[in-house]
Amino acid sequence: ILKYKAPAEMTFSGMTIVFEDEHIIVVDKHAGMLCSSATKDPNTVAATLLRYVRRQSPVNSVYMASSLDRETSGLVVFAKTRLAKERLQQCLSMTDYTYLAIVEGVLEKENGVLKSYLWLDKKTQKMCSSQNPDQGQLAVTHVNLMKSNNHFSMLRVKVETNCEHQIRVQLHDIGHTIVGDLRYGAAHNPLSRLGLHAWALTFRHPATGKVLQFESHTPKRFLNLFGGEAENQEQTAG
């Protein structure tokens, strides 16, 4: 495993490039920044990266290989060639990520597995959850308690499946909604943002086949909610 932290990260408005070579760019984006280029917004991750690579050559381009919701911060991957994009899209998924989530309340158990079946309610355009296997797609999520106080908990979250909004729905299901998640009924917003961060990402390089592992900084607002201290040096606030 290659564990990479860029010695000289390049920072742009709303995002930081943490790794780049001739095939891929790995970005750590802020909450509130859209990934996709399917908009006229000049401040998306895709639009910002396109301007960046075309400073080197006007024929350069970028292709989105992974994505996060606008409200979610953390690591995303872009390809610099069509071949790299195709190879990444064949293997990259939610299961390659480890997330940090700030939720309402304190979990009774430090570790747990959430399992339910998810489907889209077309009237509300929200994902719903059930224990009925005939009602939706299986979603499996592993949660580990990292920190807590009297009101909130920080969880490390890893998924086995690839269902839309699976983390948000299943945490709401057990009474620990992600803070700031108004879509799924959060009552508190102490961070002034959605409390979900794509913290770590592991995948094979599309050209070399090497396993790359990246860790993003834990957002300062997450840490400040629990006294401001990171658990280890690799999680220092950024």
Secondary structure, 3 states (H helix, E strand, C coil): CEECCCCCCEEECCEEEEEECCCEEEEEECCCCCCCCCCCCCCCHHHHHHHHHHHHCCCCCCEECCCCCCCCEEEEEEECCHHHHHHHHHHCCHHHEEEEEEEECCCCCCEEEEEEEEEEECCCCEEEEECCCCCCEEEEEEEEEEEECCCEEEEEEEECCCCCCHHHHHHHHCCCCECCCHHHCCCCCCCCCCCEEEEEEEEECCCCCCEEEEECCECHHHHHCCCCCCCCHHHCEC
